[in-house]
């Protein structure tokens, strides 16, 4: 399952990348060696920053990614490391600005892409290799977060950098958001939405952490779309009938509404995603 998920995550990100790619020649057919090295290097750097929630290292990871974006030419004002909602959590919000509206009456609203910087704990004793030492072996990457979701962080940061270097001019702003506690409270994204809404307002958002496609022998097999996660949905079930009378002695009328759903089934119904 882990291997499948890794593959899924990669393909998901590749699909996202394709969706955003400009027509910049070689990028249509594949990455250059330099671009591959860049993505791998970002990936390695992130894996080796242990961002398990208890250590409070997401600010460090956010700063590391911010440094790379600024070094690639993004104005510092457009690359913000936002510490919050408490000092132990760091988030990155970077904006790839489109040129002015140039005759358009209304500029298009931005597209937001995001991933998360934190990882769930990994005990060395449970792993055959050090989970926080980046390792490439037999065609696979090993390390906590290689699938969830530092591959997403790395691809998005690498894409922003290579698009910038290629001189790409998006038709609308692109916003990159890397959050600090998706695996635990999810407070970072809530805080960004409430305290920094102006920075992340967008037409829609694409999350590298869910959905995605599967290739088998290079051929597309499935592409999944996931609409939500870590939330429950409540449904209200209402049943009505015209009422009936039991055809036996001791007649009584069955109420016009009834709820004979066992409580266990009801709980499952209320929380399909739990
Ligand atoms: Zn995740």
Boltz pocket constraint, residues with backbone or C-beta under 6 A from the ligand:
constraints:
  - pocket:
      binder: B
      contacts: [[A, 116], [A, 148], [A, 149], [A, 182], [A, 209]]
      max_distance: 6.0
